[in-house]
Every structure is written in C-alpha cells, then in structure tokens.
C-alpha cells in the first residue's frame, strides 16, 4: 500500500499535500489491519450516494476468513475486537454487529462472524494506496451501477 500511496502523491508541481492524511492513517495500521482493509475492498459491493459519492455496503466476515486475513492461527475474540476497535477509532470502518450472541462469553470457541462497513474515508485511502490520483468514484466507476447524475463529472 505504501508504494501506491507514494505513486498517488506525485504531482506535476510537487506541492499537493492531500495524501498526508492517508500517510498518517497507513502508518498507524498493523499488517493484519491492512490485510483486513484490502479484504473489505476486494469483497464489498459499492453504491452511489445522491451527491455522486460512493459508499461500500456492509459485509459479514466469518471466523475462518478472519483467521486467514489476520494470519493468526487462532482468532480470539479479544484480538478481533482490538483490531476492529482500532480501525473504528481511526474512522476507517463502522462495526455493526457480532453475529453470535454467545460471544459475550470470552471463553467461547465456536464460530462467529462480524459485520463491518468501510467508511468513505477508508474508500479514499484505499484508492490512494492503489496508486490512483483520482477519486473513488472514478476508481470504481466500472463496477458501480450506472447513474445519470455523473454526466459531466469526467
């Protein structure tokens, strides 16, 4: 992600500082958190807002996928909570729910899933980290449903 962010920071006059916020955010993420952000954008559906901004839909992620993403052999409730709460505190995701009420018991070893929604800040950061100097609406235009309100934006 760092290489993409560096590439998207290059401008003809060299004076654009708009990526500083993303540099700060990316520097605060662990490799597990970066892997989760990448997973979110490779697996979430995107949609349009009325003002031509795009948003990501919520996604359910189960324990087995969390294990694969995080690189941990055993995903513990507290470790998962730490990762999610950190991403939430940075404004990158909204944590909606744990899809198993028995998770209140910290010794619970069963299967569970969580529901996350990437924020528009996260959408913007992800696009910049892919090396794009454009906006998310341009980056994901091909996979979004058509909307007549975008005529004249490009």
C-alpha positions as CSV (number, residue, x, y, z in Angstrom):
1,X,0.0,0.0,0.0
2,X,2.9,2.3,0.7
3,X,4.1,2.1,-2.9
4,X,0.7,3.0,-4.2
5,X,0.4,5.9,-1.8
6,X,3.7,7.2,-2.9
7,X,2.7,6.9,-6.6
8,X,-0.6,8.8,-6.0
9,X,1.3,11.5,-4.2
10,X,3.3,12.5,-7.2
11,X,2.0,15.7,-8.9
12,X,3.5,17.9,-11.6
13,X,4.2,20.8,-9.3
14,X,5.1,18.6,-6.2
15,X,3.0,20.8,-3.9
16,X,0.0,18.6,-3.4
17,X,-0.3,17.6,0.3
18,X,-3.7,16.0,0.1
19,X,-2.2,12.5,0.8
20,X,-0.7,13.5,4.2
21,X,-3.9,12.3,6.0
22,X,-3.5,8.9,4.3
23,X,0.2,8.6,5.2
24,X,-0.7,9.3,8.8
25,X,-3.5,6.7,8.7
26,X,-1.5,4.0,7.0
27,X,1.4,4.5,9.4
28,X,-1.0,3.6,12.3
29,X,-2.1,0.3,10.8
30,X,-0.7,-3.2,11.6
31,X,-0.2,-5.7,8.8
32,X,-3.3,-7.6,10.0
33,X,-5.4,-4.4,9.7
34,X,-4.1,-3.6,6.3
35,X,-5.0,-7.2,5.2
36,X,-8.5,-6.6,6.5
37,X,-8.9,-3.3,4.7
38,X,-7.7,-5.0,1.5
39,X,-10.2,-7.8,2.0
40,X,-13.0,-5.4,2.6
41,X,-12.5,-3.6,-0.7
42,X,-12.0,-6.8,-2.7
43,X,-15.2,-8.2,-1.3
44,X,-17.7,-5.4,-0.7
45,X,-20.2,-4.1,-3.1
46,X,-20.2,-0.3,-3.7
47,X,-23.1,2.0,-4.4
48,X,-23.9,5.7,-5.1
49,X,-24.9,8.5,-2.8
50,X,-27.2,11.2,-4.2
51,X,-24.3,13.6,-4.4
52,X,-22.3,11.2,-6.6
53,X,-20.2,10.0,-3.7
54,X,-19.8,6.3,-3.4
55,X,-20.1,4.1,-0.4
56,X,-19.4,0.5,0.5
57,X,-22.1,-1.9,1.7
58,X,-21.7,-3.8,5.0
59,X,-20.1,-7.2,4.8
60,X,-20.2,-10.2,7.1
61,X,-16.9,-11.8,7.8
62,X,-16.7,-15.2,9.5
63,X,-14.1,-16.5,11.9
64,X,-12.4,-18.7,9.3
65,X,-11.9,-15.8,7.0
66,X,-10.7,-13.6,9.9
67,X,-8.0,-16.3,10.6
68,X,-6.9,-16.3,7.0
69,X,-6.8,-12.5,6.7
70,X,-5.1,-11.8,10.1
71,X,-2.5,-14.6,9.7
72,X,-3.3,-15.7,13.3
73,X,-3.9,-19.5,13.7
74,X,-6.5,-18.9,16.4
75,X,-8.7,-15.8,16.1
76,X,-9.6,-14.8,19.7
77,X,-12.5,-12.6,20.5
78,X,-10.3,-10.1,22.2
79,X,-7.8,-9.9,19.4
80,X,-10.5,-9.4,16.8
81,X,-12.1,-6.8,19.0
82,X,-8.8,-4.9,19.3
83,X,-8.3,-4.9,15.5
84,X,-11.9,-3.8,14.8
85,X,-11.9,-1.1,17.5
86,X,-8.6,0.3,16.3
87,X,-9.9,0.6,12.7
88,X,-13.1,2.1,14.0
89,X,-11.2,4.7,16.1
90,X,-9.3,5.8,13.0
91,X,-12.6,6.3,11.2
92,X,-11.9,3.5,8.7
93,X,-14.8,1.1,9.5
94,X,-18.1,1.0,11.3
95,X,-18.6,-2.1,13.4
96,X,-22.2,-3.1,13.1
97,X,-22.6,-6.4,14.9
98,X,-21.3,-9.7,16.1
99,X,-23.4,-12.4,14.6
100,X,-23.4,-14.7,17.5
101,X,-24.9,-13.7,20.9
102,X,-22.8,-16.3,22.8
103,X,-19.7,-14.2,22.0
104,X,-20.4,-12.4,25.2
105,X,-18.7,-15.4,26.9
106,X,-14.9,-14.7,26.3
107,X,-14.2,-18.4,26.5
108,X,-16.5,-19.2,23.6
109,X,-14.7,-21.3,21.0
110,X,-17.4,-21.6,18.4
111,X,-17.9,-19.9,15.0
112,X,-18.9,-16.3,14.7
113,X,-19.0,-13.6,12.2
114,X,-18.8,-9.8,12.4
115,X,-20.4,-7.1,10.2
116,X,-18.2,-4.2,9.1
117,X,-18.8,-1.3,6.8
118,X,-15.9,0.6,5.3
119,X,-16.3,4.4,5.6
120,X,-15.8,6.9,2.8
121,X,-12.5,7.9,4.5
122,X,-11.4,4.3,4.1
123,X,-12.6,4.2,0.5
124,X,-10.5,7.3,-0.3
125,X,-7.4,5.9,1.5
126,X,-7.7,2.6,-0.3
127,X,-7.9,4.3,-3.7
128,X,-4.8,6.4,-3.0
129,X,-3.0,3.3,-1.7
130,X,-3.7,1.6,-5.1
131,X,-1.7,4.4,-6.8
132,X,-4.7,6.3,-8.2
133,X,-4.6,10.1,-8.0
134,X,-8.3,10.2,-8.8
135,X,-11.4,9.9,-6.7
136,X,-13.1,6.7,-5.6
137,X,-16.0,7.4,-8.0
138,X,-13.5,7.2,-10.9
139,X,-11.6,4.2,-9.5
140,X,-14.7,2.0,-9.1
141,X,-16.8,3.5,-11.9
142,X,-16.8,0.3,-14.0
143,X,-18.2,-1.9,-11.1
144,X,-20.9,0.6,-10.0
145,X,-24.4,0.7,-11.3
146,X,-24.9,3.4,-13.9
147,X,-26.3,6.7,-12.7
148,X,-27.3,9.7,-14.9
149,X,-26.1,12.2,-12.4
150,X,-22.4,11.6,-13.2
151,X,-22.6,13.0,-16.7
152,X,-20.2,15.9,-16.8
153,X,-18.1,14.7,-13.8
154,X,-15.5,13.1,-16.0
